[in-house]
Amino acid sequence: MSLESEIEEKLREEFKEKILEVKIPGEHRIFVSVPSPQVKELVNYLRQNFGLTHITTISAIDIGDDIEVLYHFFCRGVTIRLRTLVPKTEPVIDTITPIILGAILYEREIQDLLGLKVKDHPDPRRLVLPEDWPEGVYPLRRDYQVGFKGG
Amino acid sequence: MTISIPIGPQHPALKESTNLTVKVDGEKIVGIDMRLGYNHRGIEKAAEQ
């Protein structure tokens, strides 16, 4: 059995209805969708049971009422994509940095640019935005308008 | 005892502007603190609009 099918089976067994969707869109790829409170637990499960250690990136986008966060992992030849939605009314997500250390800068980046508060992050300082940037203004939110600077 | 050595944002060895504060204990690097974003071009935002 391929690793991606094994992951799919084990996740269904372990998380049952806590998982919104699991699918294998192609060879060596697996897509998982979970509610945001389950992210940490799921990443921890993959770490403990499948030796997941590498994170490729975390990407996030403002899709209206929610912020869609995509975690891209690479584990023993399989690309794992983990999708979750965080409501903008309560934009908080648990950190995965204690489990996958490589997430530290990506989490700081999305915290800066989208205002997605990463709970219990070990180093929550600004990463991308300058020191004099106003608090509570998030440039990658849809409601942020880029000013015309001439040229 | 550690000493902090700032490198950048402008430095000939860097490919783009980055500020690295390297913490050294003698010859050994024991920590690093980085400041990014000097050259952020906002392509994601531009593509959205």
N, CA and C atoms of all chains as a GROMACS GRO file, in nm:
protein
  600
    1MET      N    1   0.085  -0.120   0.000
    1MET     CA    2   0.000   0.000   0.000
    1MET      C    3   0.088   0.124   0.000
    2SER      N    4   0.049   0.221  -0.077
    2SER     CA    5   0.129   0.343  -0.084
    2SER      C    6   0.115   0.422   0.046
    3LEU      N    7   0.215   0.505   0.071
    3LEU     CA    8   0.216   0.582   0.196
    3LEU      C    9   0.096   0.675   0.205
    4GLU      N   10   0.059   0.736   0.090
    4GLU     CA   11  -0.054   0.829   0.095
    4GLU      C   12  -0.186   0.758   0.131
    5SER      N   13  -0.204   0.635   0.081
    5SER     CA   14  -0.326   0.560   0.117
    5SER      C   15  -0.322   0.519   0.263
    6GLU      N   16  -0.202   0.486   0.310
    6GLU     CA   17  -0.186   0.450   0.450
    6GLU      C   18  -0.220   0.568   0.542
    7ILE      N   19  -0.171   0.686   0.504
    7ILE     CA   20  -0.201   0.807   0.582
    7ILE      C   21  -0.351   0.832   0.582
    8GLU      N   22  -0.413   0.820   0.463
    8GLU     CA   23  -0.557   0.843   0.451
    8GLU      C   24  -0.635   0.750   0.544
    9GLU      N   25  -0.601   0.622   0.538
    9GLU     CA   26  -0.670   0.521   0.620
    9GLU      C   27  -0.656   0.551   0.769
   10LYS      N   28  -0.532   0.578   0.810
   10LYS     CA   29  -0.504   0.601   0.952
   10LYS      C   30  -0.573   0.729   1.002
   11LEU      N   31  -0.574   0.831   0.919
   11LEU     CA   32  -0.638   0.956   0.960
   11LEU      C   33  -0.788   0.938   0.977
   12ARG      N   34  -0.849   0.864   0.886
   12ARG     CA   35  -0.994   0.837   0.897
   12ARG      C   36  -1.024   0.759   1.024
   13GLU      N   37  -0.938   0.661   1.050
   13GLU     CA   38  -0.954   0.577   1.168
   13GLU      C   39  -0.940   0.659   1.296
   14GLU      N   40  -0.838   0.743   1.300
   14GLU     CA   41  -0.803   0.815   1.423
   14GLU      C   42  -0.893   0.936   1.447
   15PHE      N   43  -0.919   1.012   1.341
   15PHE     CA   44  -0.988   1.140   1.361
   15PHE      C   45  -1.138   1.136   1.327
   16LYS      N   46  -1.178   1.034   1.251
   16LYS     CA   47  -1.320   1.014   1.215
   16LYS      C   48  -1.387   1.144   1.167
   17GLU      N   49  -1.493   1.186   1.238
   17GLU     CA   50  -1.570   1.302   1.188
   17GLU      C   51  -1.500   1.436   1.214
   18LYS      N   52  -1.388   1.434   1.287
   18LYS     CA   53  -1.314   1.558   1.309
   18LYS      C   54  -1.247   1.607   1.181
   19ILE      N   55  -1.234   1.515   1.085
   19ILE     CA   56  -1.175   1.552   0.957
   19ILE      C   57  -1.286   1.585   0.858
   20LEU      N   58  -1.274   1.697   0.791
   20LEU     CA   59  -1.379   1.736   0.697
   20LEU      C   60  -1.363   1.662   0.564
   21GLU      N   61  -1.240   1.644   0.523
   21GLU     CA   62  -1.217   1.583   0.393
   21GLU      C   63  -1.075   1.525   0.386
   22VAL      N   64  -1.065   1.408   0.325
   22VAL     CA   65  -0.932   1.354   0.293
   22VAL      C   66  -0.942   1.301   0.151
   23LYS      N   67  -0.849   1.341   0.067
   23LYS     CA   68  -0.849   1.283  -0.068
   23LYS      C   69  -0.708   1.273  -0.123
   24ILE      N   70  -0.695   1.186  -0.220
   24ILE     CA   71  -0.565   1.168  -0.285
   24ILE      C   72  -0.580   1.216  -0.429
   25PRO      N   73  -0.540   1.338  -0.457
   25PRO     CA   74  -0.562   1.392  -0.590
   25PRO      C   75  -0.468   1.335  -0.698
   26GLY      N   76  -0.364   1.268  -0.655
   26GLY     CA   77  -0.270   1.211  -0.750
   26GLY      C   78  -0.166   1.130  -0.674
   27GLU      N   79  -0.080   1.069  -0.750
   27GLU     CA   80   0.025   0.989  -0.688
   27GLU      C   81   0.113   1.074  -0.597
   28HIS      N   82   0.147   1.022  -0.482
   28HIS     CA   83   0.235   1.089  -0.386
   28HIS      C   84   0.180   1.222  -0.334
   29ARG      N   85   0.050   1.236  -0.337
   29ARG     CA   86  -0.009   1.360  -0.286
   29ARG      C   87  -0.129   1.327  -0.201
   30ILE      N   88  -0.146   1.402  -0.095
   30ILE     CA   89  -0.266   1.383  -0.012
   30ILE      C   90  -0.314   1.519   0.036
   31PHE      N   91  -0.446   1.533   0.034
   31PHE     CA   92  -0.509   1.659   0.072
   31PHE      C   93  -0.600   1.633   0.192
   32VAL      N   94  -0.583   1.711   0.297
   32VAL     CA   95  -0.663   1.694   0.419
   32VAL      C   96  -0.725   1.828   0.455
   33SER      N   97  -0.852   1.825   0.492
   33SER     CA   98  -0.919   1.946   0.536
   33SER      C   99  -0.973   1.923   0.677
   34VAL      N  100  -0.937   2.011   0.768
   34VAL     CA  101  -0.981   1.995   0.907
   34VAL      C  102  -1.028   2.128   0.964
   35PRO      N  103  -1.112   2.125   1.068
   35PRO     CA  104  -1.144   2.250   1.138
   35PRO      C  105  -1.019   2.300   1.211
   36SER      N  106  -1.008   2.433   1.226
   36SER     CA  107  -0.882   2.488   1.279
   36SER      C  108  -0.840   2.439   1.418
   37PRO      N  109  -0.933   2.405   1.512
   37PRO     CA  110  -0.884   2.355   1.641
   37PRO      C  111  -0.814   2.218   1.632
   38GLN      N  112  -0.834   2.148   1.519
   38GLN     CA  113  -0.775   2.014   1.505
   38GLN      C  114  -0.635   2.015   1.442
   39VAL      N  115  -0.593   2.129   1.393
   39VAL     CA  116  -0.468   2.134   1.317
   39VAL      C  117  -0.349   2.082   1.398
   40LYS      N  118  -0.336   2.134   1.519
   40LYS     CA  119  -0.220   2.100   1.600
   40LYS      C  120  -0.215   1.949   1.630
   41GLU      N  121  -0.333   1.896   1.667
   41GLU     CA  122  -0.342   1.755   1.699
   41GLU      C  123  -0.307   1.668   1.578
   42LEU      N  124  -0.356   1.711   1.461
   42LEU     CA  125  -0.330   1.633   1.341
   42LEU      C  126  -0.183   1.636   1.300
   43VAL      N  127  -0.123   1.754   1.310
   43VAL     CA  128   0.020   1.765   1.277
   43VAL      C  129   0.102   1.681   1.374
   44ASN      N  130   0.062   1.686   1.499
   44ASN     CA  131   0.132   1.606   1.601
   44ASN      C  132   0.118   1.456   1.572
   45TYR      N  133  -0.001   1.417   1.527
   45TYR     CA  134  -0.024   1.277   1.494
   45TYR      C  135   0.066   1.233   1.378
   46LEU      N  136   0.073   1.319   1.276
   46LEU     CA  137   0.157   1.286   1.160
   46LEU      C  138   0.305   1.280   1.199
   47ARG      N  139   0.342   1.369   1.288
   47ARG     CA  140   0.481   1.372   1.337
   47ARG      C  141   0.515   1.243   1.412
   48GLN      N  142   0.426   1.204   1.501
   48GLN     CA  143   0.453   1.086   1.585
   48GLN      C  144   0.445   0.956   1.506
   49ASN      N  145   0.350   0.948   1.412
   49ASN     CA  146   0.324   0.820   1.348
   49ASN      C  147   0.385   0.804   1.209
   50PHE      N  148   0.412   0.914   1.141
   50PHE     CA  149   0.465   0.903   1.006
   50PHE      C  150   0.600   0.973   0.988
   51GLY      N  151   0.655   1.022   1.098
   51GLY     CA  152   0.788   1.086   1.090
   51GLY      C  153   0.788   1.215   1.012
   52LEU      N  154   0.676   1.288   1.016
   52LEU     CA  155   0.669   1.416   0.946
   52LEU      C  156   0.758   1.519   1.017
   53THR      N  157   0.854   1.574   0.944
   53THR     CA  158   0.938   1.678   1.005
   53THR      C  159   0.952   1.801   0.916
   54HIS      N  160   0.923   1.786   0.786
   54HIS     CA  161   0.953   1.896   0.694
   54HIS      C  162   0.828   1.975   0.655
   55ILE      N  163   0.834   2.105   0.674
   55ILE     CA  164   0.726   2.191   0.625
   55ILE      C  165   0.782   2.271   0.508
   56THR      N  166   0.707   2.271   0.398
   56THR     CA  167   0.752   2.344   0.279
   56THR      C  168   0.719   2.492   0.295
   57THR      N  169   0.592   2.519   0.326
   57THR     CA  170   0.552   2.656   0.354
   57THR      C  171   0.412   2.656   0.417
   58ILE      N  172   0.375   2.770   0.467
   58ILE     CA  173   0.235   2.790   0.507
   58ILE      C  174   0.186   2.907   0.424
   59SER      N  175   0.074   2.889   0.356
   59SER     CA  176   0.020   3.001   0.281
   59SER      C  177  -0.119   3.032   0.336
   60ALA      N  178  -0.155   3.158   0.331
   60ALA     CA  179  -0.285   3.197   0.382
   60ALA      C  180  -0.344   3.303   0.291
   61ILE      N  181  -0.476   3.301   0.281
   61ILE     CA  182  -0.543   3.399   0.195
   61ILE      C  183  -0.676   3.438   0.257
   62ASP      N  184  -0.711   3.563   0.238
   62ASP     CA  185  -0.839   3.615   0.285
   62ASP      C  186  -0.945   3.580   0.181
   63ILE      N  187  -1.043   3.495   0.219
   63ILE     CA  188  -1.145   3.456   0.121
   63ILE      C  189  -1.283   3.510   0.158
   64GLY      N  190  -1.286   3.623   0.225
   64GLY     CA  191  -1.416   3.681   0.259
   64GLY      C  192  -1.441   3.676   0.407
   65ASP      N  193  -1.526   3.580   0.450
   65ASP     CA  194  -1.555   3.570   0.592
   65ASP      C  195  -1.448   3.495   0.670
   66ASP      N  196  -1.369   3.419   0.598
   66ASP     CA  197  -1.266   3.337   0.664
   66ASP      C  198  -1.129   3.365   0.605
   67ILE      N  199  -1.030   3.318   0.681
   67ILE     CA  200  -0.894   3.315   0.628
   67ILE      C  201  -0.863   3.168   0.603
   68GLU      N  202  -0.824   3.138   0.480
   68GLU     CA  203  -0.791   3.000   0.446
   68GLU      C  204  -0.642   2.981   0.466
   69VAL      N  205  -0.608   2.884   0.549
   69VAL     CA  206  -0.466   2.857   0.575
   69VAL      C  207  -0.432   2.720   0.516
   70LEU      N  208  -0.326   2.716   0.437
   70LEU     CA  209  -0.281   2.590   0.378
   70LEU      C  210  -0.141   2.560   0.428
   71TYR      N  211  -0.126   2.445   0.489
   71TYR     CA  212   0.004   2.399   0.534
   71TYR      C  213   0.055   2.301   0.429
   72HIS      N  214   0.174   2.321   0.382
   72HIS     CA  215   0.231   2.230   0.283
   72HIS      C  216   0.346   2.154   0.348
   73PHE      N  217   0.328   2.024   0.359
   73PHE     CA  218   0.430   1.940   0.421
   73PHE      C  219   0.489   1.845   0.318
   74PHE      N  220   0.604   1.794   0.349
   74PHE     CA  221   0.665   1.690   0.266
   74PHE      C  222   0.713   1.580   0.359
   75CYS      N  223   0.662   1.460   0.338
   75CYS     CA  224   0.692   1.351   0.430
   75CYS      C  225   0.723   1.224   0.352
   76ARG      N  226   0.844   1.178   0.357
   76ARG     CA  227   0.885   1.052   0.293
   76ARG      C  228   0.832   1.038   0.150
   77GLY      N  229   0.851   1.141   0.072
   77GLY     CA  230   0.813   1.136  -0.068
   77GLY      C  231   0.669   1.174  -0.098
   78VAL      N  232   0.593   1.205   0.005
   78VAL     CA  233   0.453   1.242  -0.016
   78VAL      C  234   0.431   1.389   0.021
   79THR      N  235   0.363   1.459  -0.067
   79THR     CA  236   0.329   1.599  -0.040
   79THR      C  237   0.195   1.602   0.034
   80ILE      N  238   0.195   1.657   0.152
   80ILE     CA  239   0.072   1.664   0.231
   80ILE      C  240   0.025   1.808   0.234
   81ARG      N  241  -0.099   1.830   0.193
   81ARG     CA  242  -0.155   1.965   0.204
   81ARG      C  243  -0.264   1.961   0.308
   82LEU      N  244  -0.257   2.052   0.400
   82LEU     CA  245  -0.354   2.056   0.509
   82LEU      C  246  -0.425   2.191   0.503
   83ARG      N  247  -0.556   2.184   0.487
   83ARG     CA  248  -0.633   2.308   0.468
   83ARG      C  249  -0.722   2.330   0.589
   84THR      N  250  -0.730   2.456   0.631
   84THR     CA  251  -0.823   2.488   0.739
   84THR      C  252  -0.877   2.630   0.718
   85LEU      N  253  -0.995   2.653   0.772
   85LEU     CA  254  -1.054   2.786   0.763
   85LEU      C  255  -1.062   2.846   0.903
   86VAL      N  256  -1.020   2.970   0.914
   86VAL     CA  257  -1.028   3.039   1.043
   86VAL      C  258  -1.120   3.160   1.023
   87PRO      N  259  -1.228   3.170   1.102
   87PRO     CA  260  -1.320   3.284   1.083
   87PRO      C  261  -1.252   3.416   1.117
   88LYS      N  262  -1.282   3.519   1.038
   88LYS     CA  263  -1.219   3.650   1.061
   88LYS      C  264  -1.269   3.715   1.189
   89THR      N  265  -1.386   3.669   1.237
   89THR     CA  266  -1.437   3.725   1.362
   89THR      C  267  -1.351   3.681   1.480
   90GLU      N  268  -1.287   3.567   1.469
   90GLU     CA  269  -1.198   3.521   1.574
   90GLU      C  270  -1.072   3.462   1.509
   91PRO      N  271  -0.984   3.550   1.460
   91PRO     CA  272  -0.871   3.500   1.381
   91PRO      C  273  -0.756   3.448   1.467
   92VAL      N  274  -0.776   3.333   1.527
   92VAL     CA  275  -0.673   3.275   1.613
   92VAL      C  276  -0.649   3.130   1.572
   93ILE      N  277  -0.524   3.091   1.567
   93ILE     CA  278  -0.490   2.951   1.537
   93ILE      C  279  -0.377   2.908   1.630
   94ASP      N  280  -0.374   2.779   1.662
   94ASP     CA  281  -0.267   2.728   1.748
   94ASP      C  282  -0.136   2.719   1.670
   95THR      N  283  -0.028   2.740   1.741
   95THR     CA  284   0.103   2.728   1.676
   95THR      C  285   0.137   2.581   1.655
   96ILE      N  286   0.211   2.552   1.546
   96ILE     CA  287   0.263   2.416   1.529
   96ILE      C  288   0.415   2.416   1.543
   97THR      N  289   0.472   2.533   1.574
   97THR     CA  290   0.618   2.544   1.584
   97THR      C  291   0.681   2.446   1.684
   98PRO      N  292   0.621   2.421   1.802
   98PRO     CA  293   0.684   2.323   1.891
   98PRO      C  294   0.692   2.182   1.832
   99ILE      N  295   0.606   2.153   1.732
   99ILE     CA  296   0.606   2.020   1.671
   99ILE      C  297   0.696   2.019   1.547
  100ILE      N  298   0.677   2.119   1.460
  100ILE     CA  299   0.757   2.132   1.339
  100ILE      C  300   0.828   2.268   1.349
  101LEU      N  301   0.953   2.267   1.383
  101LEU     CA  302   1.025   2.391   1.411
  101LEU      C  303   1.032   2.485   1.290
  102GLY      N  304   1.033   2.427   1.171
  102GLY     CA  305   1.043   2.506   1.049
  102GLY      C  306   0.928   2.602   1.027
  103ALA      N  307   0.821   2.586   1.101
  103ALA     CA  308   0.703   2.672   1.082
  103ALA      C  309   0.720   2.808   1.147
  104ILE      N  310   0.825   2.828   1.221
  104ILE     CA  311   0.838   2.948   1.304
  104ILE      C  312   0.827   3.078   1.224
  105LEU      N  313   0.898   3.086   1.111
  105LEU     CA  314   0.895   3.211   1.035
  105LEU      C  315   0.767   3.225   0.954
  106TYR      N  316   0.714   3.115   0.903
  106TYR     CA  317   0.589   3.122   0.824
  106TYR      C  318   0.474   3.170   0.911
  107GLU      N  319   0.472   3.123   1.035
  107GLU     CA  320   0.364   3.165   1.124
  107GLU      C  321   0.376   3.314   1.158
  108ARG      N  322   0.499   3.359   1.174
  108ARG     CA  323   0.516   3.503   1.199
  108ARG      C  324   0.475   3.585   1.077
  109GLU      N  325   0.502   3.532   0.959
  109GLU     CA  326   0.467   3.603   0.836
  109GLU      C  327   0.315   3.617   0.822
  110ILE      N  328   0.241   3.507   0.841
  110ILE     CA  329   0.094   3.519   0.825
  110ILE      C  330   0.034   3.603   0.938
  111GLN      N  331   0.096   3.601   1.052
  111GLN     CA  332   0.048   3.684   1.163
  111GLN      C  333   0.062   3.832   1.128
  112ASP      N  334   0.173   3.866   1.064
  112ASP     CA  335   0.198   4.002   1.019
  112ASP      C  336   0.102   4.046   0.910
  113LEU      N  337   0.094   3.966   0.805
  113LEU     CA  338   0.029   4.011   0.683
  113LEU      C  339  -0.122   3.992   0.684
  114LEU      N  340  -0.172   3.894   0.758
  114LEU     CA  341  -0.316   3.868   0.758
  114LEU      C  342  -0.381   3.888   0.894
  115GLY      N  343  -0.302   3.918   0.994
  115GLY     CA  344  -0.360   3.938   1.126
  115GLY      C  345  -0.418   3.812   1.185
  116LEU      N  346  -0.362   3.699   1.148
  116LEU     CA  347  -0.405   3.572   1.206
  116LEU      C  348  -0.319   3.546   1.329
  117LYS      N  349  -0.376   3.565   1.445
  117LYS     CA  350  -0.300   3.552   1.569
  117LYS      C  351  -0.260   3.407   1.590
  118VAL      N  352  -0.132   3.383   1.606
  118VAL     CA  353  -0.084   3.248   1.629
  118VAL      C  354  -0.065   3.229   1.780
  119LYS      N  355  -0.153   3.146   1.837
  119LYS     CA  356  -0.155   3.130   1.983
  119LYS      C  357  -0.034   3.051   2.032
  120ASP      N  358   0.029   3.099   2.138
  120ASP     CA  359   0.144   3.033   2.202
  120ASP      C  360   0.268   3.025   2.113
  121HIS      N  361   0.277   3.114   2.015
  121HIS     CA  362   0.397   3.114   1.932
  121HIS      C  363   0.518   3.153   2.018
  122PRO      N  364   0.629   3.080   2.006
  122PRO     CA  365   0.744   3.109   2.093
  122PRO      C  366   0.811   3.244   2.067
  123ASP      N  367   0.791   3.301   1.948
  123ASP     CA  368   0.858   3.427   1.915
  123ASP      C  369   0.765   3.509   1.825
  124PRO      N  370   0.662   3.574   1.883
  124PRO     CA  371   0.559   3.634   1.798
  124PRO      C  372   0.590   3.774   1.745
  125ARG      N  373   0.717   3.813   1.741
  125ARG     CA  374   0.751   3.948   1.692
  125ARG      C  375   0.719   3.962   1.543
  126ARG      N  376   0.722   4.085   1.497
  126ARG     CA  377   0.702   4.113   1.354
  126ARG      C  378   0.815   4.054   1.273
  127LEU      N  379   0.781   4.015   1.149
  127LEU     CA  380   0.885   3.960   1.062
  127LEU      C  381   0.901   4.043   0.935
  128VAL      N  382   0.789   4.069   0.869
  128VAL     CA  383   0.795   4.133   0.737
  128VAL      C  384   0.770   4.283   0.747
  129LEU      N  385   0.671   4.322   0.825
  129LEU     CA  386   0.633   4.462   0.830
  129LEU      C  387   0.734   4.547   0.908
  130PRO      N  388   0.748   4.673   0.870
  130PRO     CA  389   0.841   4.760   0.942
  130PRO      C  390   0.792   4.795   1.083
  131GLU      N  391   0.884   4.845   1.164
  131GLU     CA  392   0.852   4.876   1.305
  131GLU      C  393   0.744   4.983   1.317
  132ASP      N  394   0.741   5.078   1.223
  132ASP     CA  395   0.648   5.190   1.234
  132ASP      C  396   0.512   5.162   1.167
  133TRP      N  397   0.490   5.039   1.128
  133TRP     CA  398   0.360   5.002   1.068
  133TRP      C  399   0.253   5.007   1.177
  134PRO      N  400   0.135   5.068   1.148
  134PRO     CA  401   0.034   5.077   1.254
  134PRO      C  402  -0.021   4.941   1.299
  135GLU      N  403  -0.055   4.932   1.425
  135GLU     CA  404  -0.114   4.809   1.480
  135GLU      C  405  -0.251   4.784   1.418
  136GLY      N  406  -0.284   4.661   1.396
  136GLY     CA  407  -0.418   4.627   1.350
  136GLY      C  408  -0.444   4.651   1.202
  137VAL      N  409  -0.340   4.683   1.126
  137VAL     CA  410  -0.356   4.700   0.981
  137VAL      C  411  -0.285   4.583   0.914
  138TYR      N  412  -0.361   4.506   0.836
  138TYR     CA  413  -0.305   4.384   0.778
  138TYR      C  414  -0.310   4.392   0.626
  139PRO      N  415  -0.195   4.408   0.563
  139PRO     CA  416  -0.193   4.438   0.420
  139PRO      C  417  -0.249   4.330   0.327
  140LEU      N  418  -0.252   4.204   0.370
  140LEU     CA  419  -0.307   4.103   0.279
  140LEU      C  420  -0.454   4.074   0.303
  141ARG      N  421  -0.518   4.152   0.390
  141ARG     CA  422  -0.664   4.141   0.403
  141ARG      C  423  -0.727   4.212   0.284
  142ARG      N  424  -0.844   4.161   0.244
  142ARG     CA  425  -0.914   4.220   0.128
  142ARG      C  426  -0.952   4.366   0.151
  143ASP      N  427  -0.978   4.403   0.277
  143ASP     CA  428  -1.024   4.540   0.301
  143ASP      C  429  -0.907   4.640   0.303
  144TYR      N  430  -0.786   4.593   0.288
  144TYR     CA  431  -0.674   4.686   0.284
  144TYR      C  432  -0.650   4.731   0.140
  145GLN      N  433  -0.656   4.862   0.120
  145GLN     CA  434  -0.636   4.916  -0.013
  145GLN      C  435  -0.494   4.971  -0.026
  146VAL      N  436  -0.429   4.933  -0.134
  146VAL     CA  437  -0.296   4.984  -0.157
  146VAL      C  438  -0.306   5.126  -0.211
  147GLY      N  439  -0.238   5.218  -0.147
  147GLY     CA  440  -0.244   5.357  -0.192
  147GLY      C  441  -0.161   5.378  -0.317
  148PHE      N  442  -0.207   5.467  -0.403
  148PHE     CA  443  -0.130   5.496  -0.525
  148PHE      C  444  -0.016   5.589  -0.490
  149LYS      N  445   0.104   5.544  -0.524
  149LYS     CA  446   0.222   5.620  -0.480
  149LYS      C  447   0.286   5.697  -0.595
  150GLY      N  448   0.219   5.705  -0.709
  150GLY     CA  449   0.277   5.776  -0.822
  150GLY      C  450   0.373   5.690  -0.901
  151GLY      N  451   0.439   5.746  -0.997
  151GLY     CA  452   0.536   5.670  -1.077
  151GLY      C  453   0.470   5.627  -1.204
  152MET      N  454   2.981   3.408   2.734
  152MET     CA  455   2.923   3.537   2.698
  152MET      C  456   2.903   3.546   2.548
  153THR      N  457   2.787   3.597   2.509
  153THR     CA  458   2.765   3.610   2.365
  153THR      C  459   2.771   3.756   2.322
  154ILE      N  460   2.818   3.776   2.200
  154ILE     CA  461   2.826   3.910   2.142
  154ILE      C  462   2.734   3.911   2.019
  155SER      N  463   2.661   4.019   2.001
  155SER     CA  464   2.574   4.030   1.883
  155SER      C  465   2.644   4.109   1.774
  156ILE      N  466   2.650   4.052   1.656
  156ILE     CA  467   2.711   4.121   1.542
  156ILE      C  468   2.605   4.145   1.436
  157PRO      N  469   2.575   4.271   1.406
  157PRO     CA  470   2.476   4.297   1.301
  157PRO      C  471   2.536   4.287   1.161
  158ILE      N  472   2.464   4.221   1.072
  158ILE     CA  473   2.507   4.213   0.932
  158ILE      C  474   2.390   4.267   0.849
  159GLY      N  475   2.418   4.361   0.761
  159GLY     CA  476   2.312   4.417   0.678
  159GLY      C  477   2.237   4.528   0.748
  160PRO      N  478   2.127   4.581   0.693
  160PRO     CA  479   2.058   4.536   0.571
  160PRO      C  480   2.139   4.546   0.442
  161GLN      N  481   2.234   4.635   0.438
  161GLN     CA  482   2.314   4.644   0.315
  161GLN      C  483   2.449   4.578   0.340
  162HIS      N  484   2.481   4.478   0.260
  162HIS     CA  485   2.609   4.411   0.275
  162HIS      C  486   2.642   4.345   0.142
  163PRO      N  487   2.765   4.356   0.095
  163PRO     CA  488   2.799   4.299  -0.037
  163PRO      C  489   2.777   4.148  -0.047
  164ALA      N  490   2.779   4.078   0.064
  164ALA     CA  491   2.762   3.932   0.057
  164ALA      C  492   2.616   3.889   0.052
  165LEU      N  493   2.525   3.983   0.073
  165LEU     CA  494   2.383   3.946   0.075
  165LEU      C  495   2.321   3.960  -0.063
  166LYS      N  496   2.232   3.868  -0.098
  166LYS     CA  497   2.166   3.875  -0.228
  166LYS      C  498   2.062   3.985  -0.230
  167GLU      N  499   1.995   4.005  -0.118
  167GLU     CA  500   1.902   4.118  -0.108
  167GLU      C  501   1.906   4.170   0.034
  168SER      N  502   1.842   4.284   0.056
  168SER     CA  503   1.848   4.347   0.187
  168SER      C  504   1.788   4.258   0.295
  169THR      N  505   1.868   4.225   0.390
  169THR     CA  506   1.825   4.143   0.504
  169THR      C  507   1.909   4.188   0.622
  170ASN      N  508   1.846   4.195   0.736
  170ASN     CA  509   1.924   4.230   0.854
  170ASN      C  510   1.939   4.106   0.942
  171LEU      N  511   2.062   4.064   0.961
  171LEU     CA  512   2.088   3.947   1.044
  171LEU      C  513   2.167   3.991   1.166
  172THR      N  514   2.118   3.959   1.281
  172THR     CA  515   2.196   3.984   1.402
  172THR      C  516   2.247   3.849   1.451
  173VAL      N  517   2.373   3.829   1.432
  173VAL     CA  518   2.432   3.698   1.464
  173VAL      C  519   2.487   3.704   1.606
  174LYS      N  520   2.447   3.606   1.685
  174LYS     CA  521   2.498   3.601   1.822
  174LYS      C  522   2.612   3.499   1.825
  175VAL      N  523   2.728   3.547   1.867
  175VAL     CA  524   2.844   3.458   1.867
  175VAL      C  525   2.902   3.442   2.006
  176ASP      N  526   2.949   3.322   2.029
  176ASP     CA  527   3.021   3.293   2.153
  176ASP      C  528   3.159   3.249   2.107
  177GLY      N  529   3.254   3.341   2.108
  177GLY     CA  530   3.385   3.312   2.049
  177GLY      C  531   3.370   3.297   1.900
  178GLU      N  532   3.414   3.182   1.848
  178GLU     CA  533   3.404   3.156   1.704
  178GLU      C  534   3.270   3.095   1.665
  179LYS      N  535   3.194   3.056   1.764
  179LYS     CA  536   3.075   2.976   1.739
  179LYS      C  537   2.949   3.063   1.730
  180ILE      N  538   2.869   3.038   1.627
  180ILE     CA  539   2.741   3.108   1.617
  180ILE      C  540   2.640   3.033   1.702
  181VAL      N  541   2.583   3.103   1.799
  181VAL     CA  542   2.488   3.035   1.890
  181VAL      C  543   2.344   3.079   1.868
  182GLY      N  544   2.327   3.184   1.790
  182GLY     CA  545   2.190   3.228   1.766
  182GLY      C  546   2.186   3.328   1.653
  183ILE      N  547   2.067   3.348   1.600
  183ILE     CA  548   2.053   3.448   1.494
  183ILE      C  549   1.913   3.510   1.502
  184ASP      N  550   1.910   3.636   1.471
  184ASP     CA  551   1.786   3.710   1.474
  184ASP      C  552   1.775   3.777   1.338
  185MET      N  553   1.665   3.753   1.268
  185MET     CA  554   1.659   3.812   1.134
  185MET      C  555   1.544   3.908   1.115
  186ARG      N  556   1.570   4.008   1.033
  186ARG     CA  557   1.466   4.105   0.996
  186ARG      C  558   1.453   4.097   0.845
  187LEU      N  559   1.335   4.061   0.800
  187LEU     CA  560   1.314   4.049   0.657
  187LEU      C  561   1.219   4.158   0.610
  188GLY      N  562   1.183   4.153   0.486
  188GLY     CA  563   1.077   4.239   0.435
  188GLY      C  564   1.122   4.369   0.374
  189TYR      N  565   1.252   4.395   0.370
  189TYR     CA  566   1.299   4.520   0.311
  189TYR      C  567   1.262   4.530   0.163
  190ASN      N  568   1.264   4.416   0.096
  190ASN     CA  569   1.237   4.415  -0.047
  190ASN      C  570   1.104   4.351  -0.083
  191HIS      N  571   1.009   4.349   0.009
  191HIS     CA  572   0.882   4.284  -0.021
  191HIS      C  573   0.810   4.358  -0.132
  192ARG      N  574   0.777   4.286  -0.240
  192ARG     CA  575   0.722   4.353  -0.357
  192ARG      C  576   0.570   4.348  -0.362
  193GLY      N  577   0.509   4.274  -0.270
  193GLY     CA  578   0.364   4.271  -0.264
  193GLY      C  579   0.296   4.212  -0.386
  194ILE      N  580   0.358   4.111  -0.445
  194ILE     CA  581   0.302   4.052  -0.567
  194ILE      C  582   0.167   3.986  -0.541
  195GLU      N  583   0.153   3.922  -0.426
  195GLU     CA  584   0.024   3.859  -0.391
  195GLU      C  585  -0.088   3.962  -0.394
  196LYS      N  586  -0.060   4.077  -0.331
  196LYS     CA  587  -0.160   4.183  -0.324
  196LYS      C  588  -0.189   4.239  -0.462
  197ALA      N  589  -0.084   4.258  -0.540
  197ALA     CA  590  -0.102   4.313  -0.675
  197ALA      C  591  -0.186   4.219  -0.761
  198ALA      N  592  -0.164   4.088  -0.745
  198ALA     CA  593  -0.238   3.990  -0.824
  198ALA      C  594  -0.385   3.984  -0.784
  199GLU      N  595  -0.412   4.013  -0.660
  199GLU     CA  596  -0.550   4.008  -0.610
  199GLU      C  597  -0.634   4.123  -0.663
  200GLN      N  598  -0.568   4.235  -0.692
  200GLN     CA  599  -0.646   4.355  -0.724
  200GLN      C  600  -0.678   4.371  -0.872
   0.00000   0.00000   0.00000
